Amino acid sequence: MTFETISRVPVGFPVERVLPHPRLPLLACFDAGRPAVHVLDREGGRLAAVGADLAEYAPAAPWTWHRRQPAAAWHPDEPLLVVANEAEARRWTPAGLSTVDKPAGAAYRSLAFGPDGALWASPSARYEFPAWERADVVDPASGAVGSAPLWDTGVATHPAGGLVATLRSNQGASLVLFAEPGGTLRDRALILDADGYETPVFSADGRRFAIRGNAYENSLEVFEFPSLRRILATTLGRPYPGYDEVDDEWLAESRSWSDHNIAYEARLWIGTPAGTLVEVDVDGEEAVEHELAGGPVTALAAGAPGELVAAAGAELVFLTVPTGEPDAAPVAEFLAATAEAPAGETEFRRFDGTREWDTDDLAEVMTAEPADLTWLQLQAAMNTARRDRGV
């Protein structure tokens, strides 16, 4: 066995996501029953709860089970958590809870902290049209609000530092974008089919990253970094059968998988509805399933180096697993091979995991096969329509 259980801690509420502090023994646990975030210590002691008085989630209708969770982010060094729901944004520190000032009308769906402690918040409400055009940067000392490029879902920091990855989602195709922390976006992006993905998860050494999604099925993809080459693509459970073939059985099976069920140390770990952890050796193309016990794995995250935190049943399970040392070389290679994105941030060189598409390549696509990804089929259809209209 390649993991060891450190402790099992009862928490008394269903957990659908675990967000460990990057350095301190603190956890933000998302309540599966209502839009609340609980602040816990490693012994399960509840230090605070944001939104615990809010109404429970309504029963999920077909295609709407991705509910509006609160957004939350830990400060990189301090015991400070910011949580935003549709009504307000709240700050927790050991001194207690307080309200975060934000622009009028802002209903932040995504939060992250920069290495300098600035709060990154998206989308911005300071632009009349389009509403999702920009994001905010909030100075923690003065409260001053600046402007930033559009991003969503979350921000992943490379284990060696010096680079962050985020998403710019679109129903036709989503982009994984890269930037130096607090800097300009780079001109090379990874293009993904559809939308509904979760924040990228880097391996402990930073030479791989995994992405869970999407809005249609429980996809799981692993990419090399900095090449962005796809080395694993699979579906957890049954693949999406097509709109006309979706039935109650498929929906129930699909919803049984957590959206937040992967962690990446030396190897990739996947939590399952059967209450097991799957250890994936991506290089060796092998997977080993381990019994965790306690109930379905509803959340999984990496805490301190070599440590996993899993939610199973009404417990948090702390585990030790093999890890690796962060490698700064991939960051340097990526920055050397890319440049700052052009003005307007739309002319990215797009890599689909297999090949790169520049603007001219995309404009010339006129045909696509049924097996091609949806975004490529849409691009071909739009180009053909423009050609036929003489545009």
Secondary structure, DSSP 8 states (H G I E B T S, - for coil): ---EEEEEEE-SS-EEEEEE-SSSSEEEEEESSSS-EEEEETT--EEEEESTTS-------TT--S----EEEE-SSSS-EEEE-SS-EEEEETTEEEE----TT---SEEEE-TTS-EEEES-SS-SSSTTSEEEEE-TTT--EEEEE--EEEEEE-TTSS-EEEEE--SSEEEEEEE-TTS-BBSEEEEEESS-----EE-TTSSEEEEEE-SSS-EEEEEETTT--EEEEEESSS----GGG--HHHHHHHHTS-SS-EEESSSEEEE-TTSEEEEEETTTTEEEEEE--SS-EEEEEE-STTEEEEEETTEEEEEE-------SHHHHHHHHH--B--TTS---EEE-SS-EE-HHHHHH-----TTS-HHHHHHHHHHHHHHHHT-
